[in-house]
């Protein structure tokens, strides 16, 4: 929820927008931050609060032509207090009377035994076939980059919730307002590591140096119009219980985010006997157009004391795993229009 609901004076509206953009830009572009004294291992990120959205996902490995689940994604998100611009005269924000801007910084909670408490997820298995016939199973881990203070660099999420002026929304009746959620983006760098590799059922005893360079991950969600008659009841992200069925995402409710990831070539994938398998992994895993689908809980909300600190002992209740669609372009991955 916004830190204040006071309506700005018309003369201050533009100045408020510029200050907001500047502050959000500084928060997003900062490459190094001091450690949060209340949350050791996490960066200090300004005004807001840490919350614990649970997530689950799936990914389509284009080179392998196979879906894989990315289960039980424990994350901690710094939910910045939303900023709100209001102009009930509908002159300065036309065609909107208010615009509410949300942003959050997302850090993966590392599994037990990881070198750092934050910044990695996995491993999870990806199965494929090499040279058309030989079964290969790789255990994959995702890592976020770390800054000069050895703190994780978060993924940055943003969204705008807009309210149309009366009668201006595409699905609103005369004199009615309509909510419109738009400009939903989650982006940041990740690195793909292979922690174990088995070929034709034989563990190849891979050394812990097998990884790609960092690559950009971008997730988005389609615009949501609250009065759209084409949105089916189970698709409405504002309805409790629709987290696993909505094709939309709202900061205040959660939902579905989708995108694609280009996996760079692998390097230093050496077995205990000295055999370099980097070329094999690059041929079977690397490449563009790897679909990523993520269902996440809300990225805006209140800290919940003990519940909001469940990541410390890995006791957060995970979401149900996502079903695996057949191929990219499956109807479940996009809203019905």
C-alpha positions in Angstrom: 0.0 0.0 0.0 1.3 3.5 -0.6 3.0 5.4 2.2 0.6 8.3 1.8 -2.9 8.9 0.3 -2.7 12.7 0.3 -3.5 14.2 -3.1 -0.6 16.3 -4.4 -1.2 19.9 -5.4 -1.4 20.3 -9.2 1.7 22.4 -9.3 3.7 19.7 -7.4 2.6 16.8 -9.5 5.4 17.0 -12.1 8.0 17.6 -9.5 6.8 14.6 -7.5 7.0 12.4 -10.6 10.5 13.5 -11.4 11.7 12.9 -7.8 10.0 9.4 -7.8 11.7 8.5 -11.0 15.1 9.6 -9.8 14.7 7.7 -6.5 13.6 4.5 -8.3 16.4 4.8 -10.8 19.0 5.2 -8.2 17.7 2.1 -6.3 17.6 0.1 -9.5 21.0 1.1 -11.0 23.1 0.9 -7.8 25.7 -1.9 -8.4 26.9 -2.1 -4.8 25.1 -1.6 -1.5 26.0 -1.9 2.2 24.8 -4.9 4.2 21.4 -4.6 5.8 22.2 -4.6 9.6 18.9 -6.3 10.4 19.3 -8.9 7.7 22.9 -10.0 7.4 23.8 -11.2 4.0 21.3 -8.9 2.2 21.9 -5.4 0.8 20.4 -2.2 2.2 17.9 -1.0 -0.3 16.3 2.1 1.1 12.7 2.6 2.2 10.5 -0.5 2.3 10.4 -3.9 4.0 11.5 -7.5 3.4 8.7 -10.0 2.6 8.8 -13.6 1.7 6.9 -14.5 -1.5 7.0 -18.2 -2.4 7.2 -19.2 -6.0 7.3 -22.2 -8.3 8.2 -22.5 -11.9 9.0 -24.4 -15.0 11.4 -24.0 -17.9 11.5 -25.2 -21.5 15.0 -26.2 -22.6 14.9 -25.4 -26.3 18.0 -27.5 -27.2 16.7 -30.5 -25.3 13.0 -29.9 -26.4 11.9 -30.7 -22.9 10.1 -29.0 -20.0 11.6 -29.2 -16.5 10.1 -28.1 -13.2 11.8 -25.5 -11.1 10.1 -26.3 -7.8 10.0 -24.7 -4.3 11.6 -21.3 -5.1 12.3 -19.6 -1.8 12.9 -15.9 -2.3 13.0 -12.8 -0.2 11.8 -9.5 -1.7 12.4 -6.0 -0.6 9.0 -4.4 -1.2 9.5 -0.7 -1.7 6.6 1.5 -0.6 4.5 2.4 -3.6 4.3 5.9 -4.9 1.0 7.4 -6.1 0.2 10.3 -8.4 -3.4 11.6 -8.3 -5.2 14.1 -10.5 -8.9 13.9 -10.2 -9.3 16.7 -12.7 -8.0 14.2 -15.3 -5.9 17.0 -17.0 -2.3 16.0 -16.1 -2.4 12.2 -16.2 -5.0 11.9 -19.0 -6.6 9.3 -19.6 -5.9 8.3 -15.9 -6.9 10.0 -12.7 -4.3 8.1 -10.6 -1.1 6.1 -11.3 0.4 3.9 -8.6 4.0 2.6 -9.1 5.3 -0.6 -7.4 8.8 -1.9 -7.3 10.6 -4.7 -5.5 14.1 -6.3 -5.4 14.1 -10.1 -5.4 16.8 -12.3 -3.9 16.8 -16.1 -4.0 17.2 -17.8 -0.7 20.1 -20.4 -1.1 19.5 -24.0 0.0 21.1 -25.4 3.1 24.8 -26.0 2.6 25.3 -23.3 0.0 28.4 -21.1 0.3 26.2 -18.0 0.7 22.8 -17.8 2.5 21.3 -15.8 -0.4 21.6 -15.6 -4.2 21.2 -19.1 -5.5 18.5 -21.7 -6.2 18.6 -25.4 -6.8 19.9 -27.8 -7.9 17.0 -29.2 -9.9 17.2 -31.9 -12.6 17.1 -31.4 -16.3 16.9 -34.5 -18.5 17.9 -34.5 -22.2 19.4 -36.7 -24.9 22.8 -36.3 -26.4 23.6 -37.2 -30.0 20.0 -38.3 -30.5 20.2 -41.4 -28.3 22.2 -41.1 -25.1 20.3 -40.0 -22.0 21.8 -37.2 -20.1 20.7 -35.8 -16.7 22.2 -32.5 -15.4 21.6 -31.0 -12.0 21.2 -27.3 -12.5 21.6 -24.4 -10.1 20.8 -20.7 -10.7 23.0 -18.0 -9.2 22.6 -14.2 -9.0 25.7 -12.0 -9.4 27.4 -10.5 -6.3 28.5 -7.0 -5.8 31.8 -5.6 -4.4 30.6 -6.3 -0.9 29.9 -9.9 -1.8 26.1 -9.3 -1.5 23.6 -10.7 -4.0 22.5 -8.3 -6.8 18.7 -8.6 -6.8 16.3 -9.0 -9.7 14.3 -5.8 -10.1 10.5 -5.9 -10.5 8.2 -3.0 -11.3 4.5 -2.5 -12.2 2.0 0.3 -12.6 -1.6 0.2 -11.4 -3.6 2.9 -13.2 -7.2 4.1 -12.7 -8.9 5.5 -15.8 -10.9 8.7 -15.5 -14.6 8.1 -15.5 -15.9 6.7 -18.7 -12.4 6.6 -20.3 -11.5 2.9 -19.7 -12.0 0.5 -22.7 -14.5 -1.6 -20.8 -16.0 1.0 -18.4 -19.5 2.3 -18.7 -20.4 6.0 -18.7 -19.2 7.7 -15.6 -17.4 4.6 -14.4 -13.7 4.3 -13.5 -11.7 1.2 -14.4 -8.4 -0.2 -13.0 -5.6 -1.1 -15.5 -2.4 -2.9 -14.5 0.4 -2.4 -16.9 4.2 -2.3 -17.5 5.0 -5.4 -15.5 8.7 -6.3 -15.7 11.1 -8.5 -13.7 14.7 -8.4 -14.9 18.2 -9.1 -13.8 21.2 -11.3 -14.4 21.5 -15.0 -13.5 24.2 -17.6 -14.0 23.6 -21.3 -14.9 25.7 -23.9 -13.0 25.8 -27.6 -13.5 26.5 -29.3 -10.2 26.3 -32.9 -11.3 26.1 -34.8 -14.6 25.2 -38.3 -15.5 25.4 -39.8 -19.0 23.6 -43.0 -19.8 23.1 -43.5 -16.0 26.8 -43.1 -15.1 27.7 -40.2 -12.7 30.7 -38.4 -14.3 31.9 -36.9 -11.0 31.9 -33.3 -12.3 34.1 -30.7 -10.6 32.3 -27.7 -9.0 33.5 -25.2 -11.7 31.0 -25.9 -14.5 29.0 -22.8 -15.3 28.0 -20.2 -17.9 28.7 -16.5 -17.9 25.9 -14.3 -16.5 22.9 -13.8 -18.8 19.9 -11.5 -18.6 16.6 -12.9 -17.4 13.4 -10.9 -18.2 9.9 -11.8 -17.2 6.7 -10.0 -18.1 3.0 -10.2 -17.7 0.1 -9.0 -19.9 -1.9 -5.9 -19.1 -4.9 -6.6 -16.9 -8.2 -4.6 -17.2 -10.4 -5.2 -14.2 -13.6 -4.6 -16.2 -12.7 -6.8 -19.2 -15.7 -9.1 -19.8 -13.4 -11.6 -21.5 -11.5 -12.5 -18.3 -12.9 -15.7 -17.0 -13.6 -16.1 -13.3 -10.6 -18.5 -12.8 -8.3 -16.0 -14.6 -9.0 -13.0 -12.4 -5.9 -12.4 -10.4 -7.8 -10.4 -7.7 -9.8 -13.5 -6.7 -8.4 -15.5 -3.7 -7.4 -19.0 -4.9 -6.6 -18.1 -8.5 -2.8 -17.9 -8.1 -2.3 -21.1 -10.1 -4.9 -20.4 -12.8 -4.5 -16.7 -13.6 -2.5 -15.7 -16.7 -1.9 -12.2 -15.2 0.3 -10.9 -12.4 -0.6 -8.2 -9.8 2.0 -6.9 -7.3 -0.6 -7.1 -4.6 -1.9 -10.6 -5.4 0.8 -12.5 -7.4 0.2 -14.6 -10.5 2.1 -15.7 -13.6 5.3 -14.2 -15.1 6.8 -15.5 -18.3 9.9 -14.8 -20.4 12.8 -16.3 -22.2 16.4 -17.0 -21.2 19.4 -17.4 -23.5 21.8 -19.9 -21.9 25.4 -19.1 -22.8 28.1 -21.7 -23.5 29.4 -23.7 -20.6 33.1 -23.6 -19.5 35.3 -25.5 -17.1 33.0 -28.6 -17.0 35.8 -31.0 -16.1 35.4 -34.5 -14.6 37.6 -35.9 -11.8 39.5 -37.8 -14.5 40.3 -34.6 -16.4 37.8 -34.9 -19.3 36.3 -31.6 -20.4 32.5 -31.9 -21.1 31.9 -28.2 -21.8 31.2 -28.8 -25.5 28.7 -31.6 -24.7 26.8 -29.5 -22.2 26.8 -26.5 -24.6 25.5 -28.6 -27.4 22.7 -30.2 -25.3 21.7 -27.3 -23.0 22.9 -23.9 -24.3 21.1 -21.6 -26.7 18.3 -19.0 -27.0 14.5 -19.3 -26.6 14.4 -21.2 -23.3 11.0 -20.4 -21.9 10.7 -19.5 -18.2 7.3 -19.6 -16.4 7.0 -18.5 -12.8 4.1 -18.3 -10.4 4.8 -16.1 -7.5 3.0 -14.8 -4.5 2.5 -11.0 -4.0 5.6 -8.7 -4.2 3.9 -6.0 -2.1 2.5 -6.5 1.4 3.3 -6.4 5.1 6.0 -8.3 6.9 4.4 -11.0 8.9 6.9 -11.5 11.9 7.6 -15.2 12.3 5.9 -16.1 8.9 8.0 -13.5 7.1 11.2 -14.9 8.6 10.6 -18.6 7.7 13.4 -18.5 5.2 15.9 -18.5 8.0 15.2 -22.1 8.9 13.8 -23.1 5.5 10.3 -23.7 6.9 8.3 -21.6 4.4 5.4 -23.5 3.0 6.1 -24.1 -0.7 3.6 -23.6 -3.5 2.2 -26.5 -5.4 4.4 -27.4 -8.4 3.4 -26.0 -11.8 2.0 -28.5 -14.3 4.2 -29.0 -17.3 2.7 -27.8 -20.6 3.5 -29.6 -23.9 5.5 -27.0 -25.7 6.0 -23.2 -25.7 2.9 -21.5 -27.0 0.7 -23.7 -24.9 -2.7 -21.9 -24.2 -2.1 -22.0 -20.5 0.9 -19.7 -20.9 -1.0 -16.8 -22.4 -4.3 -15.1 -21.6 -7.4 -15.9 -23.6 -8.4 -12.8 -25.6 
